[in-house]
Each structure stands twice: as structure tokens, then as C-alpha cells.
Amino acid sequence: MRLIPARTFQKSIDRLDAQSQQVIKTTVMDLYFDLASQGKPRASLRFHKLDRTVQDPGIRSVSASGDLRVILHQSGDTFVLLHADHHDAAYDWASRRRLQANPVTGAMQLIDIEEITQVVTRQVTHTQTFLFREHEPSYLMSLGVPEAYVDAVRHATTENFDTLFGVLPDEASDRLLALMDGELVLPPVPVPTGGDPYAHPDAQRHFRLTTDERDLQQALDGRWEEWTVFLHPAQRHLAERAQSGPVRVTGSAGTGKTVVALHRAAHLAQRPDARVLLTSYSRTLATRLAEKLTLLLPDPRTRERVTVLNLHRLALQLARDFHLPHQQLRDDEVTGALTRAAHTVGTDLPLSFLRAEWNAIIEPRGLRTWEDYRAAPRTGRGVPLGARQRKAAWTVFETMQADLRASGQTTWSLLCHDVADALAARPFPFTHVVADETQDLGPAELRLLRALTATGPDDLFLCADPGQRIYRARHSWLSSGIDVRGRSSRLRINYRTSREIRHVADRVLGDVRSEEDLPESRRTANRFSGPVPQTQRYDTRAAELAGLTHWIRDRLASGLRPGEVAVFTRARPGDRAADLQTALDLPVQTLEGDGAHRPDHLTLTTMHRAKGLEFRAVAISDASDGVLPSPTALRDTEDPADREVALQQERQLLYVALTRAREHLLVTHVGEPSPFLDLN
């Protein structure tokens, strides 16, 4: 006998109130003990076949209470937990489902039997091109398409595929998206004759094979989202596959890149001699990674093999160990140092030009000599430089760097270059490096990553989304010594945000290019739908605060906890936290520093600190013209290339904030909206 929880079962439990959840879990454990001890459920559970369920004769019902029902499927001595809900809703759900093995792959699938073919074909016009019509039904089924959906898939177009992908199994959606991107997609190895249809990798996306009472209890006690911390079959091959060199994993927001990074670090930590670095640009994200990794690696000895630290903090620690200059300059102090150097040299070059050249060329590349600067390409710079002007500019930069060294001062990029230089003469501190959000790493940080571990198998594992680049301009990884050609993978299934939120966010984002300046595909399939995102205009900030307060109260009244709701702003919240706390009579956290997220607190923080987080409900406050894009971010961008980069980073910052929302999204503005919100 075995009792297998399906993904749909745990998701249905999550939607019930706490008391109902406990009743369902108790019933399931009673059922488990009955089946294990006597081979059948006790009479009080009223275990019976549903006569109304004509789609699948194997579906059964168990009574958890007067109104609560557990829907499961029986085939011999295998019982699969499918759904839990109140009586009428549970029976309605069961009437449209069928549990069956894919006729080609042999993997078990739970099929939602809807008139999906009619829905899809109604959306087809004579001017549209079918995406998969040239593929034979047997090939489509070999990719995981259920037989009942083959005709719908063959009627799919670019206009209607979102509707179809919302109901297809993950494995089918993933492979069909790859076909749309022009990739050669090979079918998975089918279940061998007499094999277990639930053990196939495709099936393990949807069913959790429990082996004993403790394993089943653990599955019941965690939300489905928490299961992915312990087991994420959809990306397991990426996390555990042996690699011959650096690996790049990409995907839009919500596709699971962070989960893959966590699993990769945990997998590498199983090696007795491993010294693994798990890192990110963001301090906030590094804190979250450390929290989740501890869940993933409960054995303290294994956990000790992984260092979780944001990259700049690691660079600072190593700089102190190596006795390198490590006193950081703020942005205004960098401007002051440039001003003093320009005054010492007596140049006529504008300070705004010198600052732009420092930010774009000198500092990120760590240029130390005139020969390096003279040979450095300035591709993409809007202001050309003659040889005489370049020499004059270098005199200023040379003087500035000499002054910094003399005073023991530096910048983050120079620090990374100094540490990378120092590591060249020392043993490598790590055997493996796993980095998340690497789209925000510039030349200095990438060079440091490369210097932290020896070149070879399983050395670098880098997760990135070019659409979330908010700190650094695009930079070629290859020019920094990181070659991922032939070792790149893209995640295509969005597990976090609703289809409606993703559509709004993608329209805000627009086209995206990779680190190597190539078009980046954003095709993604979402696993669920939700409410349409709202945009609301207010005439005053007081009215906006009142509107936010009302919206948050509605979310809390619908059952959300304070920790599942967040408000993001472009600038620091200032006294807004106190105003919101007073209006709602709730504690508010701003996520300053490295403190842990508190589930009983509402979150109010900046869009930058939103990176790596997720909430069921998000409000973007004051997305107004004159606020977003930020005038401060556009200041000193006289060079057209710098202005274009700054504008794109501001747009991508809004995309990051929007995609932190799972189900509910509100965007407010005072007066005219941000130009980024013009979605016509």
C-alpha cells in the first residue's frame, strides 16, 4: 500500500482555513494507518466511489467532517490524494478530473477534462499561424501533452497559447515553449515496461512519493511552495547534473532560479571536501538564501561546507584579510575625489564627463595604467574621445587613484579587482561557486567570481534574468573569462505570479537583451490565474495613503496575513512606515539591514530591497511621473549611452517590483503616472 499526495491536494489545503486544514490532515493520517494496518478505511470515513464522477471510475471520496471531503484516486493498493474542499465544491472538482498515464511517456498525469479544444479553436482566426500543426500527435504526446489535449495544441497560435498553457502539465508547457523558441526538443525516456508511472521525472513534478508515516506528515505540514525548498523535481536535472565548466541558468521572474541555485549549493555540499560559496549581489537576498539553505541542509556538518554571503561583503572580508585598502567611498565622496583630482591637474574637461567615464570605463574595468585605458574599447559611449582628450582624462583618473591609495580608500569595483589580483597568488578559497541574480554583476564582480574557484568541472553555477538588471550596465561575461557557451539553460514555467500580473509586468519591461547583446526570449507559461492588477490615481499623498490603507485592509480581511502583504516605493519610505503603521494599527518592517523577515509584520520597503522576495499581495506606491524614473538616477547622465542605461534600469526596477506579487497587485500614483505605465 502507498498513499501519494498530489500537488493539487496540497494547494487545495492551502486555500482552507486553519481549522479545516487540521481536520483534513488528521483524516489523511487516519486513512494512512487504516490502509497500512487493515488494508481498508474505517467505516466512519465513508470511503466510496463517486457515482457522479463519470470521467474516472477510480476517483473516491472520504468524509473528513460533516462538510469537508478528501478526493482521492484508487488503483489497486495505490491511493493518490488529489483534492480537499467542502462537499459541493469537492465533488464539482472531481467530476472534471481524470488520472491516467501518458500513452507515450508512461508518466502519470492528472488531466483537467474541460472543453479546452473548443475554447482554443474559438480564438483562432484565418490570419493566424498554427504553432505546432506540423508535429505529429505521437510526437506531441511524447513531449508530455495528454492525449485529450493534442487537438487543442495543434490549434495553438501566438494569440491563444496562454489559455492552453494554463491547463497543460508543466512538462508539456516547458517543451512546447522550447519548440516555439526554435530549439530541438527530444522526448524524455519513457517508463519501462512494468515500471512505476509515478517515478517518472515528469510525474514527480506533480506527485510526491512518500515512503513512511514521517514522510507523509512532512508533506502535509508544508505548503506546496515549501515543498520546493526540499524537493524541486522540475529543475532537479539542472541542480544535480555534472558540468564541464561554468553554467548559466536564465528565466523570467518567478521561474525558480533561486530554488535551483539553492539546490545546486546543497547538492555540491554533499561532497566531503566541498567548500561552496552561495552568493548574490543583494544583501537582502543573501539573508533569505541562508535561511532557506538551513532548511535544505539540516545536518550542521554539511551546512558548514556552504558559505552564504553577499559578494561585496565577501570581498570586504578578503580585503581585510589581505590588508588591502577597504574604506568605501560613497557616491558623493567619489565625486569629491574626482573634483579634487581635476583641480590638481587643471583640466578643462567637464566634471560630468569625467564622472561618466569613471563610472562606465575606469572603475568597472579596474584600469590602472595609461596603456590599459588607451587600449580599452569605448563601444557604446555617446561622446567620442580623441587621443589628446583621452590622455588628459587619464591624468585626472591617475591622480585620483593615487590619492585613494594614499588614504586607504576605494570603491566596490576597485575592491573587487584588488581582491581578484590578490587571489591569483593564493589557494582558491572555494571548490564551487553558486551565484544568484548575476545579471547585476559588473566586470569587477564577475572577475572576482572567476578568481574564487579553479577553472574546471562544476566550478561556476550562475543564475540570471537580464530583465531584472537594476544595478549594472550590460556586460559580456565572455570578456570577463566566463564562457557558458553550450552550458546555458532557460526556465520557462512561472510558479510565482499569476498570468495577469505577468502580462502587465512584461508589457512594462519590453524587449530584453542578454549579456552578449542578443535578444532574450521571455516566453513563459504561468501555472495559475488571478485578479486583474489595479492602477489607481490620487490627487494628494494623503488620499493615496487612505487608498492604500483600504486596499490592505481588504487583503487582510480576505484571509492574508500581514507578512504576505508588501508596499514598495522608489525612494526610501521615510515617515511613510509610521503613517501606515498608525493607519492600520499593525507593525511595519522596512527590511533595513540583514534582519529576518517577520511574518506578523507588514512590509514597506524600496523597490531595490524587493529583489528576491515574494508576497501574495503587493502595492507599488507613488509610481508617479517625476518619481519613476527617479530624477536622481538620471542625474549626471549627459552622455546619451548613460541615459539610455539609466532609463532601462529604472524600467527593469519597476518590473522587479511588479513581479514580487503572487496574486494581488495595486499600482498607485499621485497626479500623472510614470511613463513606464503607458501600456497602450
C-alpha positions in Angstrom: 0.0 0.0 0.0 1.1 3.5 -0.7 -0.5 6.9 -0.2 0.7 9.6 -2.7 0.0 13.3 -2.2 -0.5 15.3 -5.5 0.5 18.9 -5.9 -3.2 19.8 -6.4 -4.0 18.3 -3.0 -1.6 20.4 -1.0 -2.6 23.6 -3.0 -6.3 22.9 -2.1 -5.4 22.6 1.6 -3.6 25.9 1.5 -6.8 27.6 0.5 -8.8 26.3 3.5 -8.9 27.9 7.0 -6.6 26.7 9.7 -9.2 24.6 11.5 -10.3 22.9 8.2 -6.7 22.2 7.3 -6.1 20.4 10.6 -9.3 18.3 10.1 -8.1 17.3 6.6 -4.6 16.4 7.8 -5.9 14.3 10.7 -8.3 12.4 8.3 -5.4 11.7 5.9 -3.3 10.2 8.7 -6.2 8.1 9.9 -6.7 6.8 6.4 -2.9 6.0 6.2 -3.0 4.0 9.4 -6.2 2.2 8.4 -4.8 1.2 5.0 -1.4 0.2 6.5 -2.9 -1.9 9.2 -6.0 -3.5 7.8 -5.9 -2.7 4.1 -9.2 -0.6 4.1 -10.5 2.6 5.6 -12.7 2.5 8.8 -16.4 2.8 8.2 -16.6 6.3 9.8 -14.6 7.7 6.9 -17.4 6.9 4.4 -14.9 5.9 1.7 -16.8 5.4 -1.5 -16.9 5.8 -5.3 -18.5 8.9 -6.7 -21.3 8.0 -9.0 -21.3 11.5 -10.5 -17.7 11.2 -11.5 -18.1 9.7 -14.9 -14.7 10.8 -16.2 -12.6 8.5 -14.0 -14.1 5.4 -12.2 -11.1 5.3 -9.9 -11.9 8.5 -8.1 -13.1 8.1 -4.5 -14.3 10.4 -1.7 -13.5 10.3 2.1 -15.5 12.2 4.6 -13.3 14.4 6.9 -16.2 16.1 8.7 -19.9 16.9 8.1 -19.0 19.1 5.1 -15.3 18.5 4.3 -14.3 15.9 1.7 -11.0 14.4 0.6 -10.9 13.4 -3.1 -8.5 10.6 -3.9 -7.9 8.0 -6.6 -7.6 4.3 -6.1 -5.8 1.9 -8.4 -5.1 -1.5 -6.7 -3.2 -0.7 -3.5 -2.1 2.8 -4.7 -4.1 5.7 -3.3 -3.4 9.3 -4.6 -4.6 12.3 -2.7 -6.0 14.7 -5.3 -8.1 17.5 -3.6 -9.8 18.7 -0.4 -12.7 21.1 -0.1 -16.2 21.5 1.1 -18.7 18.9 -0.2 -20.2 20.5 -3.3 -17.0 22.2 -4.4 -15.0 19.0 -3.9 -17.5 16.9 -6.0 -17.6 19.5 -8.7 -13.8 19.5 -8.9 -13.7 15.7 -9.0 -16.3 15.5 -11.8 -13.8 17.1 -14.3 -10.7 15.2 -13.5 -9.0 12.1 -14.8 -5.9 10.4 -13.5 -4.1 8.5 -16.3 -0.7 7.6 -17.7 0.5 9.5 -20.8 0.2 6.9 -23.6 3.7 7.6 -24.9 5.9 8.7 -21.9 4.1 6.4 -19.4 4.2 9.2 -16.8 1.2 9.6 -14.6 -0.8 12.8 -15.2 -3.9 14.4 -13.7 -6.0 15.8 -16.5 -8.5 18.6 -16.2 -11.2 17.5 -18.7 -12.5 20.7 -20.0 -13.7 21.7 -23.4 -10.3 23.2 -23.9 -10.2 22.4 -27.6 -13.4 24.4 -28.2 -12.0 27.3 -26.1 -8.8 27.4 -28.2 -10.4 26.9 -31.6 -12.9 29.7 -30.9 -10.0 32.1 -30.6 -8.5 31.1 -34.0 -8.8 33.4 -37.0 -7.9 32.6 -40.6 -5.0 35.0 -40.5 -3.2 33.2 -37.6 -0.4 30.7 -37.9 -0.6 27.4 -36.0 2.4 26.9 -33.9 2.5 23.1 -33.7 0.4 21.9 -36.6 3.3 20.3 -38.4 4.1 18.0 -35.5 2.5 14.5 -35.3 0.2 13.7 -32.4 2.5 10.9 -31.3 5.5 13.4 -31.1 3.4 15.9 -29.1 2.3 13.2 -26.6 6.0 12.1 -26.3 6.6 15.6 -25.1 4.1 15.2 -22.3 0.9 16.5 -24.0 -2.1 14.5 -22.7 -3.9 12.7 -25.5 -7.1 14.7 -24.7 -5.2 18.0 -25.4 -3.4 17.1 -28.6 -6.0 18.6 -30.9 -6.0 21.8 -28.9 -2.2 22.0 -29.1 -2.4 21.6 -32.8 -4.7 24.6 -32.9 -2.5 26.8 -30.7 -1.4 30.2 -32.1 0.6 33.0 -30.6 -2.7 34.7 -29.6 -4.3 31.8 -27.8 -1.4 29.7 -26.4 -1.6 31.4 -23.0 -5.0 29.9 -22.5 -3.8 26.5 -23.4 -0.6 26.6 -21.4 -2.5 27.5 -18.3 -4.0 23.9 -18.2 -1.3 21.8 -19.8 1.1 19.9 -17.4 4.3 21.7 -16.7 6.4 19.2 -18.6 4.4 19.8 -21.8 4.3 23.6 -21.5 8.1 23.6 -20.9 8.9 21.6 -24.0 6.3 23.4 -26.3 7.8 26.7 -25.3 11.3 25.4 -26.3 9.8 24.4 -29.6 8.4 27.9 -30.0 12.0 29.2 -29.4 13.2 27.1 -32.3 15.0 24.5 -30.1 15.4 20.9 -30.9 13.4 19.1 -28.3 14.0 15.4 -27.6 11.3 13.4 -25.8 12.1 12.0 -22.3 12.9 8.4 -21.8 9.5 6.6 -21.3 8.6 4.5 -18.3 10.0 1.0 -18.9 7.5 -1.9 -19.2 6.2 -2.7 -15.8 7.8 0.4 -14.4 6.2 2.9 -11.9 4.4 5.7 -13.7 4.7 7.9 -10.6 8.5 7.5 -10.5 9.0 9.1 -14.0 10.6 12.6 -13.7 7.6 14.2 -15.4 5.2 12.7 -12.8 7.4 13.9 -9.9 6.6 17.4 -10.9 3.0 16.6 -9.7 3.2 13.8 -7.1 5.3 13.3 -4.0 6.3 9.7 -3.4 6.2 9.2 0.4 7.8 6.2 1.9 6.6 6.2 5.5 4.5 8.0 8.1 7.1 10.7 8.8 7.5 11.5 5.1 3.7 11.8 4.7 3.4 14.0 7.7 6.2 16.3 6.5 4.4 16.6 3.1 1.1 17.5 4.9 2.7 20.0 7.2 4.3 22.1 4.4 2.6 24.3 1.8 3.4 23.3 -1.7 5.7 26.3 -2.1 7.7 25.0 0.9 8.0 21.5 -0.7 10.1 23.1 -3.4 12.7 24.0 -0.8 13.2 20.3 -0.1 12.5 18.9 -3.5 12.0 20.6 -6.8 11.8 17.9 -9.4 11.1 20.3 -12.3 14.7 21.6 -12.1 16.4 18.7 -10.4 18.4 17.8 -13.5 19.9 21.4 -13.6 20.8 21.3 -9.9 22.4 17.9 -9.9 23.9 17.5 -13.4 27.6 17.2 -13.6 29.0 20.1 -15.7 32.3 20.5 -17.5 32.6 24.3 -16.8 30.6 27.4 -16.0 26.8 27.1 -16.3 24.2 29.8 -16.9 20.6 29.4 -15.9 18.1 32.1 -17.0 14.4 32.7 -16.7 12.0 35.5 -16.1 10.8 36.4 -12.6 9.1 33.6 -10.8 10.5 30.7 -12.8 12.5 29.2 -9.9 16.1 30.4 -10.5 16.7 30.9 -6.8 15.3 27.4 -5.9 17.7 25.9 -8.5 20.6 27.8 -7.0 19.8 26.6 -3.5 19.5 23.0 -4.7 22.8 23.3 -6.6 24.6 24.5 -3.5 23.0 21.8 -1.4 23.9 19.1 -3.9 27.6 20.2 -4.1 27.8 20.4 -0.3 27.2 16.6 -0.1 30.8 16.2 -1.3 33.1 15.7 1.8 35.8 18.0 0.5 33.5 20.7 -0.8 33.8 24.4 0.0 30.8 26.0 -1.6 30.1 29.7 -1.9 26.4 30.7 -2.4 26.3 34.4 -3.2 24.3 37.2 -4.7 24.7 40.9 -5.3 21.8 41.7 -2.9 22.4 41.6 0.8 18.6 41.0 1.4 18.6 38.1 -1.0 21.7 36.6 0.6 20.0 36.6 4.0 17.0 34.8 2.5 19.3 32.3 0.9 20.9 31.5 4.2 17.5 30.9 5.9 16.3 28.6 3.2 19.6 26.7 2.9 19.4 25.8 6.6 16.1 24.1 5.9 17.6 22.3 3.0 20.7 21.1 4.9 19.6 20.3 8.4 22.9 18.4 9.1 25.2 21.1 10.7 28.4 19.4 9.3 27.1 19.5 5.7 25.7 23.1 6.2 29.2 24.2 7.3 30.5 23.4 3.8 28.5 26.3 2.4 29.3 29.9 2.9 26.3 32.2 2.2 27.4 35.8 1.8 26.6 38.7 -0.5 29.5 39.2 -2.9 30.6 42.6 -1.8 30.7 41.6 1.9 32.9 38.7 1.0 35.2 41.0 -1.0 35.4 43.3 2.1 36.3 40.3 4.4 39.0 39.1 2.0 40.4 42.7 1.6 40.8 42.9 5.3 42.5 39.5 5.4 44.8 40.6 2.6 45.5 44.0 4.2 44.1 45.8 1.1 42.5 49.3 1.1 38.9 48.8 2.1 37.4 52.1 3.3 34.4 52.5 1.0 33.6 55.8 -0.7 30.0 57.0 -1.0 28.9 58.3 -4.4 29.2 61.9 -3.3 32.7 61.2 -2.0 33.7 59.7 -5.4 32.5 63.0 -7.0 34.5 64.9 -4.5 37.7 62.9 -5.1 37.3 63.4 -8.9 36.8 67.1 -8.4 40.0 67.4 -6.3 42.0 65.4 -8.9 40.6 67.6 -11.7 41.6 70.7 -9.8 45.1 69.4 -9.1 45.6 68.5 -12.8 44.0 71.7 -14.0 41.9 70.1 -16.8 39.2 71.8 -18.8 37.2 68.5 -19.1 33.7 68.8 -17.6 33.2 67.1 -14.2 30.0 65.4 -15.6 32.1 63.8 -18.4 34.8 62.7 -16.0 32.2 61.1 -13.7 30.5 59.3 -16.6 33.8 58.0 -17.9 34.8 56.8 -14.4 31.6 55.0 -13.8 31.4 53.4 -17.3 35.0 52.6 -18.1 37.7 53.2 -15.5 36.1 51.8 -12.2 34.2 48.7 -13.5 37.2 47.5 -15.6 39.8 48.4 -12.9 42.0 50.3 -15.3 45.3 51.2 -13.5 47.6 52.4 -16.3 47.6 54.7 -19.3 48.3 51.8 -21.6 45.2 49.9 -20.2 43.0 53.0 -20.7 44.4 53.8 -24.2 43.6 50.2 -25.3 40.2 50.0 -23.6 37.3 50.0 -26.1 34.6 52.7 -25.6 32.0 50.9 -27.6 28.5 52.3 -27.0 29.7 55.6 -25.4 27.8 58.5 -26.8 30.6 61.0 -26.5 33.7 60.2 -28.7 37.2 60.9 -27.4 40.3 61.9 -29.4 43.7 60.7 -28.3 44.6 64.1 -26.7 41.3 64.2 -24.7 41.8 60.6 -23.6 45.3 61.4 -22.3 44.0 64.4 -20.5 41.2 62.4 -18.9 43.6 59.7 -17.8 45.8 62.2 -16.0 42.8 63.0 -13.8 42.0 59.4 -13.1 45.6 58.5 -12.4 45.9 61.3 -9.9 42.6 60.3 -8.2 43.6 56.7 -7.8 47.0 57.7 -6.3 45.1 59.8 -3.8 42.8 57.0 -2.9 45.6 54.5 -2.4 47.5 57.0 -0.2 44.4 57.5 2.0 43.4 53.8 2.1 40.2 54.5 0.3 38.5 52.5 -2.5 35.2 51.8 -4.3 33.3 48.5 -4.5 34.5 47.7 -8.0 38.2 48.6 -7.3 38.0 46.5 -4.2 36.8 43.5 -6.2 39.6 44.0 -8.7 42.2 44.3 -5.9 40.9 41.1 -4.2 40.9 39.2 -7.6 44.5 40.3 -8.1 45.5 39.1 -4.6 43.7 35.7 -5.1 45.9 35.0 -8.1 48.8 34.3 -5.7 46.9 32.3 -3.1 45.0 29.0 -2.9 41.4 29.1 -4.2 39.1 29.7 -1.2 36.2 27.7 -2.7 35.8 24.5 -4.7 32.5 25.6 -6.2 30.7 29.0 -6.6 26.9 29.3 -7.0 25.6 32.8 -7.6 22.1 34.1 -7.9 20.9 37.4 -9.6 24.2 37.6 -11.6 22.7 39.9 -14.2 23.6 42.7 -11.7 27.3 41.8 -11.6 29.6 44.1 -13.5 33.1 43.3 -14.9 34.7 43.7 -11.4 32.3 41.3 -9.7 32.5 38.7 -12.5 36.3 38.8 -12.4 36.2 38.2 -8.6 33.8 35.3 -9.1 36.1 33.7 -11.6 39.1 34.2 -9.2 37.3 32.5 -6.3 37.5 28.9 -7.7 39.6 27.0 -10.0 38.6 26.6 -13.6 37.1 23.1 -14.2 34.1 20.8 -13.7 31.3 22.2 -11.6 33.2 25.5 -10.9 30.6 28.2 -11.5 26.8 28.0 -11.5 25.3 31.4 -12.4 21.6 32.2 -12.3 20.4 35.4 -14.1 17.5 37.3 -15.6 18.6 40.1 -17.9 15.2 41.6 -17.4 15.9 42.3 -13.7 19.2 44.1 -14.3 18.9 47.1 -12.0 22.5 47.9 -10.7 24.9 47.4 -13.6 25.0 48.1 -17.3 25.0 45.0 -19.6 28.5 43.5 -19.8 29.9 40.5 -21.7 30.6 37.5 -19.4 33.0 36.1 -22.0 35.2 39.2 -21.8 35.4 38.5 -18.0 36.7 35.0 -18.6 33.4 33.2 -18.0 32.4 31.0 -21.0 29.0 29.5 -20.7 28.6 28.6 -24.4 26.9 25.2 -24.7 26.1 25.2 -21.0 23.1 27.5 -20.8 19.5 26.6 -19.9 16.3 28.6 -19.6 13.5 28.1 -17.2 10.1 28.6 -18.8 7.4 27.8 -16.2 6.3 30.6 -13.8 5.4 29.2 -10.4 5.1 32.5 -8.6 3.0 35.2 -10.3 -0.5 35.0 -11.9 -0.8 35.2 -15.6 -2.5 38.6 -15.3 0.4 40.1 -13.3 3.0 38.6 -15.6 1.3 40.2 -18.7 1.4 43.6 -17.1 5.0 43.2 -16.0 6.1 42.0 -19.4 4.5 45.0 -21.1 6.2 47.4 -18.8 9.6 45.6 -19.4 9.5 45.4 -23.2 12.4 43.8 -25.1 15.4 42.5 -23.3 18.9 41.6 -24.4 21.3 39.1 -22.9 24.8 39.8 -21.5 26.2 39.2 -25.0 23.8 41.7 -26.5 21.5 39.1 -28.1 17.7 39.1 -28.0 16.5 37.3 -24.8 13.3 35.2 -25.1 10.7 35.9 -22.4 8.2 33.2 -23.4 6.8 31.8 -20.1 3.8 29.7 -19.1 2.0 30.5 -15.9 0.5 27.9 -13.6 -2.5 29.9 -12.4 -4.6 33.0 -13.0 -5.7 35.7 -10.6 -7.4 39.1 -10.2 -6.6 41.7 -12.8 -4.0 44.1 -11.4 -5.3 47.6 -10.5 -3.9 51.0 -11.2 -5.3 53.9 -9.1 -4.7 57.7 -9.4 -4.9 60.0 -6.4 -4.7 63.8 -6.3 -2.8 64.0 -2.9 -0.5 61.9 -0.9 -3.0 61.8 1.9 -5.6 60.4 -0.4 -3.1 57.8 -1.6 -2.3 56.7 1.9 -6.1 56.3 2.6 -6.5 54.3 -0.6 -3.5 52.0 0.3 -4.9 51.5 3.8 -8.3 50.5 2.5 -6.7 48.1 -0.1 -4.5 46.4 2.6 -7.4 46.0 4.9 -9.4 44.3 2.2 -6.5 41.9 1.6 -6.2 41.1 5.3 -10.0 40.6 5.6 -9.8 38.1 2.8 -7.5 35.9 4.9 -4.0 37.1 4.0 -1.5 37.5 6.9 0.3 40.8 7.4 3.6 39.1 6.3 2.0 38.2 3.0 1.4 41.9 2.0 4.0 44.4 0.9 4.2 48.0 -0.2 7.2 49.1 -2.4 8.4 52.6 -3.1 11.0 54.0 -5.5 12.7 56.2 -2.7 13.3 55.4 0.9 9.9 55.2 2.7 10.9 57.8 5.3 8.0 58.6 7.6 5.5 56.5 5.5 6.2 53.5 7.7 5.0 55.3 10.8 1.9 56.7 8.8 1.0 53.2 7.6 1.5 51.6 10.9 -0.7 54.2 12.6 -3.4 53.9 9.9 -3.5 50.1 10.0 -2.6 49.6 13.7 -0.1 47.0 12.5 3.7 46.6 13.0 5.6 47.5 9.8 9.0 46.3 8.8 11.3 48.1 6.3 13.9 45.3 5.8 16.8 47.6 6.6 20.0 45.8 7.4 20.0 42.0 7.3 17.2 41.2 9.7 14.9 38.2 9.0 11.5 38.7 7.5 8.8 38.7 10.2 5.6 37.1 9.1 3.4 39.1 11.6 4.7 42.4 10.1 3.5 44.3 7.0 6.4 45.1 4.7 7.2 48.6 3.5 10.5 48.9 1.6 12.2 50.2 -1.5 11.9 48.5 -4.9 15.6 47.7 -4.7 15.2 45.8 -1.5 12.3 43.9 -3.1 14.7 41.8 -5.1 14.5 38.1 -4.2 11.3 38.5 -2.2 7.7 37.4 -2.9 4.3 38.2 -1.4 0.7 37.3 -2.1 -0.2 40.9 -2.4 1.9 43.9 -3.4 1.2 47.6 -3.8 3.5 49.8 -5.7 3.2 53.2 -4.1 3.7 56.6 -5.8 4.6 55.3 -9.3 4.2 58.8 -10.5 5.7 61.0 -13.2 8.7 62.7 -11.7 9.3 59.9 -9.2 9.7 56.9 -11.6 12.1 57.1 -13.4 14.0 58.7 -10.5 15.4 62.1 -11.2 18.4 61.2 -9.0 19.2 58.1 -11.1 19.1 60.2 -14.3 21.3 63.0 -12.9 24.8 63.3 -14.4 23.7 61.3 -17.5 24.7 63.8 -20.2 26.1 61.0 -22.3 23.2 59.5 -24.3 24.5 56.0 -23.6 24.5 56.6 -19.9 21.0 58.0 -20.0 19.7 55.0 -22.0 21.2 52.6 -19.5 19.7 54.5 -16.5 16.3 54.6 -18.1 16.3 50.9 -18.8 17.5 50.1 -15.3 14.6 52.2 -13.9 12.1 50.3 -16.1 13.6 47.0 -15.0 13.4 48.1 -11.4 9.6 48.5 -11.8 9.5 45.1 -13.4 11.2 43.6 -10.4 8.7 45.3 -8.0 5.7 44.2 -10.0 6.8 40.6 -10.2 7.1 40.2 -6.4 3.3 39.9 -6.3 1.8 36.4 -6.5 -2.0 37.1 -6.6 -2.9 40.7 -6.0 -1.2 43.8 -7.4 -2.1 47.5 -7.0 -0.1 50.4 -8.6 -0.9 53.9 -7.3 0.3 57.3 -8.5 -0.2 60.9 -7.3 -1.1 63.1 -10.3 0.2 61.8 -13.7 1.5 58.2 -13.8 5.1 57.1 -14.6 5.7 57.0 -18.4 6.6 53.3 -17.9 2.9 52.7 -17.1 1.8 53.8 -20.6 0.9 50.3 -21.8 -1.1 51.3 -24.9 
